[in-house]
Amino acid sequence: MGHMVTSDMLTECPEAAERGPGRVMADRWRGMTPQQLSAIYGEREEQRLRAQKQREAERAREAAWDLQQMSLASRGEEEERRERELQRERKIQLDQYNVQLAKEQQAHQEYLDKKLYTNEPSRDYFNQFNTASR
């Protein structure tokens, strides 16, 4: 009787498992030891801390990326504003140049009309054509 009470079957000795050392028979399992539980809890806490650090690092990267994007956007907007200002100034200069050209052209046309082309052809000039039968 004493052997039956102290046998490996009733005490669930893990060394008696037929599958080899370190393996536990499922029908003889009573739970983990406090050391195993504390090791699992410790590993879980380490994983949680690593994940938290990883999330914080990701947030920091995202914040830096957002800051860089905002900086690039503001520089782009400033560059676009400068470009629009330059285009506006070029348009004003071109308009002024066109006004100057129009005045010069008008002055030249007046010179041609009033000074250079004052001699209108008379009837005699036109009558000299088509008079010979060559």
SEKE-915826 format. One record per atom (N, C-alpha, C, O): x, y, z; residue in three letters. Coordinates in steps of 0.02 Angstrom, whole numbers, plus 50000, padded with zeros to 5 digits. Layout:
<rs>
XYZala...
</rs>
This chain:
<rs>
500414994150000met500005000050000met500435006350000met500285011049964met500965006350038gly501415012150042gly501735013549974gly501845019349955gly501885008249939his502185009249873his501685012449826his501875016649784his501065010749831met500555013549787met500475021049801met500395024949754met500495022949863val500405030049881val500995034249858val500905039949838val501585031549862thr502185035349844thr502445033849774thr502995035949757thr502065030449735ser502295028749667ser502275034949622ser501955039949638ser502615034449566asp502645039949518asp501965041449488asp501835047149467asp501545036549485met500895037649456met500465042249498met500125046649472met500475041349563leu500065045549606leu500395052249622leu500045057149634leu501045052549622thr501385058849637thr501495063049575thr501715068849580thr501345060349518glu501425063749453glu502125066449444glu502225072349430glu502595062249451cys503305064049443cys503445065349369cys503325060949328cys503705071349351pro503825072849280pro504375068549250pro504385067649189pro504835065949290glu505365061749264glu505105055149238glu505435051649200glu504515053349259ala504235046949239ala503885047249171ala503625042249147ala503865053149140ala503535053849076ala503895049649023ala504515049649021ala503525046348983glu503815041948933glu504075045748873glu504465043048833glu503865051848864arg504055055548804arg504745058748809arg504975061548759arg505055058548863gly505725061348869gly505735066848921gly505215069148944gly506325068948940pro506385074048992pro506125080848967pro506185082548908pro505835084749012gly505575091348995gly504875091248966gly504575096548958gly504615085448952arg503945084848924arg503485082548980arg503675078449022arg502885085148980val502405083549032val501835079749001val501595081448947val501615074649034met501045070849010met500415074849023met500315077449079met499995075548974ala499405079748980ala498915077049032ala498585080949066ala498875070649039asp498405067849088asp498675068249159asp498315066649206asp499295070349168arg499595070849234arg499775078049252arg500155079149300arg499515082749218trp499695089849228trp499275092949283trp498665092149285trp499605096349329arg499245099649384arg499335107149382arg499035110649423arg499715109749337gly499835116949332gly500565118649337gly500985114249350gly500715124949327met501415127149328met501635128649399met501235130049444met502275128249408thr502565129949472thr502585137549479thr502555141049428thr502635140149539pro502685147549548pro503275150549511pro503225156249487pro503825146949504gln504405149549467gln504245150149393gln504425155149361gln503895145249366gln503705145549295gln503215151249283gln503275154949234gln502735152049329leu502255157549322leu502605164249325leu502465168749285leu503065165149373ser503415171549379ser503845172849317ser503915178549296ser504145167549288ala504545168449227ala504095170749170ala504285175149131ala503505167849164ile503035169849111ile502795177049122ile502775180949075ile502625178649185tyr502405185549199tyr502965190549185tyr502845196049159tyr503575188749203gly504145193149189gly504255194249114gly504365199849092gly504205188749076glu504285189349003glu503725193548973glu503845197548928glu503115192548998arg502545196448974arg502655203948987arg502515208148944arg502915205549046glu503045212549064glu503595215549019glu503545221248997glu504115211549006glu504645213848961glu504365215148891glu504545220148859glu503935210748867gln503625211648801gln503195217948800gln503195221648751gln502825219048854arg502405224948858arg502825231348856arg502655236148822arg503375231348894leu503815237248895leu504145238348827leu504205244048804leu504355232848794arg504655233548727arg504145236448678arg504305240848638arg503525233948682ala502995236448637ala502845243748651ala502745247748605ala502845245648715gln502715252548733gln503275257148707gln503145262448680gln503905254948715lys504465258848689lys504425259448613lys504575264648584lys504225254048581gln504165254048508gln503615258948486gln503705262548438gln503055258948522arg502515263648506arg502745270848516arg502595275248475arg503105272148571glu503355278848584glu503855281048530glu503835286848508glu504285276548510ala504765278148456ala504385279548391ala504565284148354ala503875275548377glu503475276648316glu503125283448319glu503095287048269glu502845285148378arg502525291748386arg503035297348374arg502875302348342arg503635296448401ala504155301648392ala504345302248318ala504435307748293ala504405296548283arg504555296748211arg503995300148173arg504115304148128arg503375298448191glu502805301648157glu502795309148170glu502665313048124glu502935311248231ala502945318348247ala503505321848208ala503395327348182ala504085318748204ala504635321748165ala504455322148091ala504595327048058ala504135316848067trp503935316747996trp503405322147983trp503445325647933trp502915322748028asp502405327948020asp502715334848021asp502525339247982asp503195335948066leu503535342348069leu503915343848005leu503895349447979leu504245338747978gln504605339647915gln504115341047858gln504245345347816gln503555337547857gln503065338647804gln502775345747808gln502695349047757gln502635348047869met502375354747877met502895359947856met502725365047825met503515358647872ser504055363247853ser504115363547777ser504175368947748ser504105357747745leu504135357547672leu503535360947640leu503605364547590leu502955359947669ala502355363047642ala502395370647648ala502215374247601ala502625373147705ser502665380447713ser503195383347667ser503095388747639ser503755379747658arg504255382147611arg503985382047540arg504115386647501arg503605376947522gly503305376647456gly502815382247444gly502805385247391gly502405383647495glu501925389147488glu502285395847481glu502075400147442glu502825396747519glu503215402947514glu503525403547444glu503525409047415glu503785398047418glu504075398147351glu503535399747298glu503655403547252glu502945396747306glu502405398247259glu502195405547263glu502055408647212glu502185408347323arg502005415347331arg502525419747296arg502345424547262arg503165418147306arg503695422047272arg503635421447197arg503715426447161arg503485415447172glu503415414447100glu502825418547073glu502875421647020glu502265418547109arg501695422547087arg501865429947086arg501665433647040arg502235432247136glu502445439347138glu502895440947079glu502825446247049glu503365436547064leu503805437647006leu503405437846941leu503525441946897leu502925433246934gln502515433146874gln502105439646868gln502015442246813gln501855442046925arg501465448246924arg501915454146903arg501705458346863arg502525454346930glu502985459746911glu503175459246837glu503215464346803glu503295453146812arg503445452246741arg502865454546697arg502965457646645arg502265453046719lys501675455146680lys501615462746679lys501465465646627lys501745465946736ile501725473246738ile502255476146692ile502115480846654ile502865473446694gln503395475846650gln503215474746576gln503325479146534gln502935468946561leu502735467446492leu502185472246469leu502195474546413leu501705473646513asp501175478346495asp501455485246483asp501255488646435asp501925487446525gln502235493946515gln502625494146449gln502605499046413gln502985488746435tyr503365488346372tyr502885488546312tyr503035491846262tyr502325485046317asn501835485046262asn501545491946252asn501435494046195asn501405495546307val501155502346301val501665506746266val501495510846223val502305506046285gln502835509946254gln502895508346180gln502955512846138gln502865501746162leu502885499846092leu502295502646053leu502375504845996leu501705502646083ala501115505346050ala501195512746036ala501015515245983ala501475516346085lys501585523646076lys502095524846020lys501995529145978lys502635520946020glu503135521745968glu502845520045900glu502985523545851glu502445514845896gln502145512945832gln501655518345809gln501635519945749gln501275520945855gln500805526245837gln501185532445814gln500975535645765gln501725534245848ala502125540045827ala502435538845758ala502445543345716ala502675532845746his502955531245680his502425531545626his502545534145571his501825528945641gln501285529145592gln501085536345577gln500945538145520gln501065540545628glu500905547745618glu501445551045575glu501295555145532glu502075549245588tyr502615551945548tyr502535549945475tyr502605554045429tyr502375543345464leu502275541145396leu501685544645363leu501735546745305leu501145545445398asp500535548345369asp500615555845358asp500375558445307asp500925559445403lys500925566745399lys501555569645368lys501535575145340lys502115566145372lys502745569045347lys502985565545283lys503155568845234lys502985558945284leu503295555345229leu502825554445170leu503035555445113leu502215552745181tyr501745551345126tyr501285557245113tyr500675556445109tyr501555563145107thr501135569045096thr501005570145022thr500525573645004thr501415567444978asn501335568344906asn500845563244880asn501025557444869asn500235565244869glu499725560744842glu499805560544766glu499915565744735glu499745554644736pro499815554244663pro499225557844628pro498655557344649pro499405561344575ser498885565144538ser498595560644483ser498795554944474ser498125563544446arg497795559944391arg498295558844334arg498255553744300arg498755563344325asp499255562544271asp499705556444284asp499905553144236asp499845555144345tyr500265549344362tyr499935542844339tyr500265538444311tyr499295542344352phe498945536144333phe498805535844258phe498745530444230phe498745541544226asn498585541544154asn499175539444111asn499085537744053asn499775539644137gln500355537844098gln500415530244087gln500785528044043gln500055526444124phe500075519144116phe499585516944062phe499065520144053phe499745511644027asn499315508643976asn499205513243916asn498675513143885asn499705517143900thr499615521643843thr499985518943781thr499805520843726thr500475514743789ala500845512043732ala500645504843721ala500435501443768ala500705502543660ser500505495643645ser501125491243636ser501125487343589ser501545491443671arg502155487643664arg502075480443662arg502565476843656arg
</rs>
